[in-house]
């Protein structure tokens, strides 16, 4: 896109400092290229040599602005007197960056305004810089609570809409969470708030190579609460850790570790021949844990996407794993597997803490398409499992259409019975009435993983 620029004026403008510039560039990549902020930012910080306080500031600005986009856009629209759709996309990302600083950081208002206005002048011209100046000064005249009071749905008339606005979530996601919480929907505000907290990095020590205690000592971390392989990393880039580089450990949410472990603990009818299947294996974290626990068995890993299949191979190097680049709905495998994991593609609503832009990227229309795929994958898994074997169905989403809805369909259509999944997640507490498991970030500190164990035959 060609933008008007007054070269003499823009030459006198002061461009963004490195931290703000990195944040702005990631916002543009997210908007223009559908980039993932949690992947784009660390690479950019490394490439540009941004470290320490500047890196922390860039991280706060990037992830915070991505998470709160809906709230920021509502405030910007009110202050500008026009819809965000009618604002140039580059100016809009600049306005989001400036507004986030005004609403959610301790940056002095004059600094938040002036740095953003200067960059608008660099990118465009004095007229556009003046527009940005006017909008941000209007926004700076009131605090977040005042803007929320004016713009949020009335709490008594629409409590879910109000909670969604306050915590910067699309309303449909807040509704999905409330539906999944059921009788505990009073926890909705706490759950939505937990999505805005910076998540602790979870590591998984590879069984047979390193214990959690040994890994925690190496990385100055803390042994996890639930998974016997989990370590909580206090900070820093996990990619720089020797244990990660040499394959002795993986970056993996504790909830995901518990899902893989649960499949290995499920009781079978008849002997376990060690023939296991991971039907949706990319990028390979759960596959690696399964293979490390196979005890003489072998895991067949199915992943149709080439890049994700390559990641499975990297993450399972040296383990008894066969990676197949085929569609899990019809993989061409002989039936008779003892244990099958279906960690199905999903909306990812359970991992919004780790994917800051995801809440605004997903739309309600994604759910039916994914639920159809999930039903087909689970049906395939059941066909491939021997009588007396176990399928463990999991999603990183609490949306009922992706969880109990898919399992209910399988129970109606296929020769399976539901097992009480909760004992397979011991020592996790507060798991509700069962028979399935729903983990929650605000309750368990994990991603919102759902799991259901089904016995075939």
C-alpha positions in Angstrom: 0.0 0.0 0.0 1.3 3.4 -1.0 0.9 6.0 1.7 1.3 9.8 1.3 4.4 11.1 3.0 5.9 14.5 3.4 9.6 13.6 3.3 10.8 16.8 4.8 8.4 16.6 7.7 8.8 12.9 8.2 12.6 13.3 8.3 12.2 15.5 11.3 9.9 13.0 13.1 11.3 10.8 15.8 10.5 7.1 15.0 9.5 4.6 17.6 12.1 3.3 20.0 13.2 -0.3 19.5 10.7 -1.8 22.0 7.7 0.0 20.6 8.9 -0.6 17.0 9.0 -4.3 17.6 5.5 -4.3 19.1 4.2 -2.3 16.2 5.8 -4.5 13.6 4.4 -7.7 15.2 0.9 -6.0 15.3 1.3 -5.3 11.6 2.3 -8.9 10.9 -0.7 -10.2 12.9 -3.0 -7.9 11.0 -1.6 -8.3 7.5 -0.2 -11.8 7.4 -2.1 -13.7 10.1 1.1 -14.1 12.0 1.1 -15.6 15.5 2.4 -13.1 18.0 3.9 -15.6 20.3 6.1 -16.9 17.5 6.8 -13.6 15.7 7.8 -11.6 18.7 10.5 -13.8 20.2 12.2 -14.2 16.8 12.1 -10.5 16.2 13.6 -9.7 19.6 16.4 -12.1 18.9 17.1 -10.8 15.4 17.2 -7.2 16.6 19.1 -7.8 19.8 16.4 -6.5 22.1 16.9 -7.8 25.6 16.2 -6.9 29.2 13.7 -4.2 30.1 13.2 -3.3 26.5 12.3 -6.9 25.6 9.9 -7.1 28.6 8.3 -3.8 27.5 7.9 -5.0 23.9 6.3 -8.2 25.1 3.8 -6.4 27.3 2.8 -4.0 24.5 2.5 -6.8 21.9 0.6 -9.4 23.8 -1.5 -6.9 25.7 -2.5 -5.1 22.6 -3.4 -8.3 20.8 -5.4 -9.6 23.8 -7.4 -6.4 24.3 -8.1 -5.6 20.7 -11.9 -5.6 20.9 -11.9 -3.3 23.9 -9.3 -1.0 22.4 -11.3 -0.8 19.1 -14.5 0.1 20.9 -12.7 2.9 22.7 -11.0 4.1 19.5 -14.3 4.1 17.7 -16.0 6.2 20.4 -13.1 8.7 20.5 -12.7 8.9 16.7 -16.4 9.0 15.9 -16.0 6.3 13.2 -15.8 2.5 12.9 -12.4 0.9 13.0 -13.2 -0.5 9.6 -13.1 3.1 8.3 -9.6 3.8 9.7 -6.5 3.0 7.7 -5.2 -0.4 9.0 -1.7 1.0 9.7 -3.1 3.9 11.6 -5.5 1.6 13.5 -2.6 -0.6 14.7 -0.8 2.6 15.8 -3.9 3.7 17.7 -4.3 0.3 19.3 -0.6 0.5 20.5 -1.1 4.0 21.9 -4.5 3.3 23.5 -3.2 0.2 25.2 -0.4 2.2 26.8 -2.9 4.8 28.0 -5.4 2.2 29.4 -3.2 -0.6 30.7 0.3 0.5 31.4 2.2 3.0 33.6 3.6 4.8 30.6 3.1 8.6 31.0 0.2 9.7 28.9 2.3 12.4 27.1 4.8 9.7 26.1 2.2 7.3 24.9 0.6 10.0 22.8 3.7 11.7 21.5 5.5 8.5 20.4 2.5 7.3 18.5 1.8 10.6 16.9 5.5 10.9 15.8 5.3 7.4 14.1 2.0 8.4 12.4 3.9 11.3 10.9 6.7 9.0 9.8 4.3 6.5 8.2 2.0 9.1 6.7 1.8 12.9 7.0 1.0 15.7 9.3 -2.8 15.4 8.7 -2.8 11.8 9.7 -0.6 12.5 12.7 -3.0 15.2 13.7 -5.9 12.7 13.5 -4.0 10.3 15.8 -3.1 13.1 18.2 -6.8 14.1 18.5 -8.0 10.6 19.0 -5.4 9.7 21.6 -5.9 12.9 23.5 -9.6 12.3 23.7 -8.9 8.7 25.0 -6.3 10.0 27.5 -8.9 12.3 29.1 -10.6 9.4 30.8 -9.4 6.1 32.4 -10.4 2.6 31.4 -13.1 2.3 34.0 -14.8 5.4 32.7 -14.7 4.2 29.1 -16.0 0.7 30.1 -18.8 2.3 32.1 -20.0 4.1 29.0 -19.4 1.5 26.3 -20.0 -1.9 28.0 -23.4 -3.7 27.9 -25.4 -3.2 31.1 -24.3 -5.8 33.6 -27.8 -6.5 35.0 -29.4 -6.8 31.5 -26.5 -8.7 29.8 -24.1 -10.1 32.4 -22.2 -12.2 29.9 -21.9 -9.4 27.4 -20.7 -7.1 30.2 -18.1 -9.6 31.4 -16.9 -10.2 27.8 -16.4 -6.5 27.2 -14.7 -5.8 30.5 -12.3 -8.7 29.9 -11.8 -8.0 26.2 -13.3 -11.3 24.8 -15.7 -11.7 22.0 -19.2 -12.3 23.4 -19.6 -15.7 21.8 -16.5 -17.0 23.5 -17.6 -15.7 26.9 -21.0 -17.4 26.3 -19.2 -20.7 25.3 -17.2 -20.5 28.6 -20.3 -19.9 30.6 -22.1 -22.8 29.0 -19.1 -25.1 29.8 -18.9 -23.9 33.4 -22.6 -24.8 33.8 -23.6 -24.4 37.4 -20.3 -22.7 38.1 -20.9 -20.0 35.6 -20.4 -17.5 38.5 -16.7 -18.1 37.9 -16.9 -16.6 34.4 -15.2 -13.3 35.4 -12.4 -15.1 37.1 -11.9 -17.4 34.0 -11.9 -14.5 31.6 -9.4 -12.6 33.7 -7.1 -15.6 33.8 -6.8 -15.4 30.0 -5.1 -12.0 30.4 -2.5 -13.3 32.8 0.9 -14.0 31.4 1.1 -17.8 31.5 3.9 -19.6 33.2 6.0 -21.6 30.8 5.6 -25.4 31.5 8.3 -27.9 30.6 8.0 -31.6 30.4 11.0 -33.8 31.4 11.3 -36.8 29.1 10.7 -40.0 31.2 13.8 -42.2 31.4 16.1 -39.3 30.5 15.5 -36.7 33.2 13.3 -36.4 36.2 11.2 -33.3 36.9 13.4 -32.6 40.0 16.6 -32.8 37.9 15.1 -30.5 35.3 13.9 -28.0 37.8 17.4 -27.9 39.3 19.0 -27.3 35.9 16.7 -24.5 34.9 16.1 -23.0 38.3 12.4 -23.9 38.0 9.7 -25.5 40.2 8.4 -29.0 40.0 4.8 -29.0 38.7 1.7 -29.5 40.8 0.1 -32.5 39.0 2.1 -34.1 36.2 5.2 -36.1 37.4 7.1 -34.7 34.4 6.1 -31.0 34.7 8.4 -28.1 35.6 7.4 -24.5 35.8 9.9 -22.1 34.3 10.2 -18.7 36.1 11.1 -16.7 32.9 13.4 -16.4 30.0 13.4 -18.0 26.6 13.0 -21.8 26.9 14.6 -22.3 23.5 17.9 -21.3 25.1 17.9 -24.1 27.6 20.3 -27.0 27.1 17.6 -29.6 28.1 15.3 -28.3 25.4 18.0 -28.2 22.7 19.2 -31.7 23.4 15.7 -33.2 23.6 15.8 -34.1 27.3 12.7 -31.8 27.8 10.0 -30.2 25.8 7.9 -27.0 26.2 4.5 -28.5 27.0 1.5 -27.3 29.0 1.0 -29.4 32.1 -2.6 -30.1 30.9 -1.3 -31.6 27.7 1.1 -33.8 29.7 -1.8 -35.0 31.8 -3.8 -35.9 28.7 -1.0 -38.1 27.3 -0.3 -39.7 30.6 -4.0 -40.5 31.1 -4.1 -42.7 28.0 -1.2 -44.8 29.3 -3.0 -45.3 32.7 -6.4 -46.4 31.3 -7.2 -50.0 32.1 -7.6 -52.3 29.0 -9.5 -55.5 28.6 -6.8 -58.1 27.8 -3.1 -57.6 27.5 -1.4 -54.4 26.1 0.6 -55.5 23.1 2.3 -52.1 22.9 0.6 -51.0 19.6 -0.3 -47.4 20.2 -1.6 -44.7 17.9 -1.5 -40.9 18.1 -4.0 -39.9 15.4 -3.5 -36.1 15.4 0.1 -36.0 16.4 1.5 -32.6 15.3 3.7 -31.0 16.6 4.6 -34.1 18.6 4.7 -33.1 22.3 2.1 -35.7 23.4 3.6 -38.3 21.0 7.0 -37.9 22.6 5.6 -38.4 26.0 3.5 -41.5 24.9 6.6 -43.0 23.3 8.8 -42.4 26.3 6.2 -44.3 28.4 5.5 -47.1 25.9 7.8 -49.5 27.8 8.7 -51.7 24.8 5.8 -50.6 22.7 5.7 -48.4 19.6 3.7 -45.4 18.7 2.3 -44.7 15.2 2.0 -41.0 14.7 -0.4 -39.6 12.1 0.1 -36.1 10.8 -1.0 -34.9 7.3 0.6 -31.5 7.3 4.2 -31.7 6.1 5.7 -29.0 8.4 3.9 -30.4 11.5 5.0 -34.0 10.6 8.6 -32.7 10.5 8.1 -31.3 14.0 6.8 -34.6 15.2 10.0 -36.3 13.9 12.2 -33.7 15.5 10.4 -33.9 18.9 10.4 -37.7 18.9 14.0 -38.3 17.7 15.4 -41.4 19.2 12.0 -42.7 20.4 10.0 -45.7 19.1 7.7 -43.6 16.8 6.7 -44.1 13.2 5.4 -40.9 11.6 2.9 -41.2 8.8 1.9 -38.3 6.6 -1.7 -39.3 6.0 -5.2 -38.1 6.9 -6.3 -39.4 10.3 -9.9 -39.9 9.0 -8.7 -42.6 6.6 -5.1 -43.4 7.4 -5.0 -46.8 5.7 -3.9 -48.6 8.9 -4.8 -52.0 10.0 -7.1 -52.0 13.1 -6.1 -53.5 16.4 -4.4 -50.7 18.4 -4.5 -51.0 22.1 -4.5 -47.3 22.9 -5.4 -44.4 20.6 -5.1 -40.7 21.3 -7.3 -38.2 19.4 -6.0 -34.8 20.3 -8.3 -33.3 17.7 -7.8 -30.0 15.9 -10.1 -27.4 17.6 -10.8 -23.7 18.1 -8.0 -23.5 20.7 -10.3 -21.5 23.0 -8.6 -23.3 26.0 -5.2 -21.8 25.2 -6.1 -18.1 24.7 -3.5 -17.2 27.4 -0.7 -18.4 25.1 -2.1 -17.2 21.8 -3.0 -13.5 22.4 -4.5 -12.8 19.1 -6.5 -16.0 18.8 -9.7 -14.7 20.5 -10.2 -12.2 17.7 -9.2 -14.6 14.9 -11.7 -17.3 15.6 -15.4 -16.8 14.6 -18.5 -18.8 15.6 -18.6 -20.3 12.1 -15.4 -22.2 12.8 -17.1 -24.4 15.4 -19.4 -26.6 13.2 -16.7 -27.3 10.7 -14.3 -28.3 13.4 -16.9 -30.4 15.2 -17.5 -32.3 12.0 -13.8 -33.0 11.6 -13.6 -34.1 15.3 -16.5 -36.5 14.9 -14.9 -38.1 11.9 -11.5 -38.4 13.6 -13.0 -40.0 16.7 -15.0 -42.4 14.5 -11.7 -43.4 12.7 -10.0 -43.9 16.0 -12.7 -46.2 17.3 -12.5 -48.3 14.1 -8.8 -48.7 14.5 -9.0 -49.7 18.2 -9.3 -53.4 19.2 -12.2 -54.6 21.3 -11.2 -53.8 24.9 -8.9 -51.1 23.9 -9.2 -47.4 24.9 -9.6 -44.2 22.9 -8.8 -41.0 24.7 -10.5 -38.0 23.0 -9.1 -34.6 23.9 -9.4 -31.0 22.7 -7.8 -27.7 23.9 -11.2 -26.1 24.0 -14.1 -26.2 26.5 -16.7 -25.4 23.8 -19.5 -27.9 24.4 -19.9 -28.6 20.7 -16.3 -29.7 20.5 -16.3 -31.7 23.8 -19.3 -33.5 25.2 -21.2 -33.0 21.9 -18.6 -35.0 19.9 -18.4 -37.7 22.6 -22.2 -38.0 22.8 -22.3 -38.5 19.0 -19.7 -41.3 19.3 -21.6 -43.0 22.1 -24.8 -43.0 19.9 -23.1 -44.2 16.8 -20.3 -46.5 17.8 -19.7 -49.5 20.1 -18.0 -47.6 22.9 -18.7 -46.9 26.5 -17.6 -43.9 28.5 -15.1 -44.5 31.3 -14.7 -42.3 34.4 -11.8 -40.2 33.1 -11.1 -38.4 36.4 -9.0 -41.1 38.1 -6.7 -41.0 35.1 -5.9 -37.4 36.0 -4.9 -38.0 39.6 -3.8 -36.1 41.7 -5.7 -33.3 40.0 -8.6 -32.2 42.2 -11.8 -30.2 41.6 -12.7 -32.1 38.4 -16.5 -32.0 38.9 -19.0 -34.8 38.6 -17.4 -36.5 35.6 -17.3 -38.8 33.8 -15.1 -36.5 31.7 -12.4 -34.1 32.6 -12.4 -30.4 32.0 -9.3 -28.5 33.1 -9.4 -24.7 33.6 -6.6 -22.1 33.7 -8.2 -20.2 36.6 -8.7 -23.4 38.6 -5.8 -25.7 37.7 -3.2 -23.3 36.1 -3.3 -25.3 32.8 -4.8 -24.8 29.4 -8.5 -25.6 29.3 -8.0 -29.2 28.1 -11.0 -31.5 27.8 -10.6 -35.3 27.9 -12.9 -38.3 27.6 -11.8 -41.9 27.8 -13.8 -44.4 25.8 -13.6 -48.2 25.9 -14.2 -50.0 22.6 -16.5 -53.0 22.3 
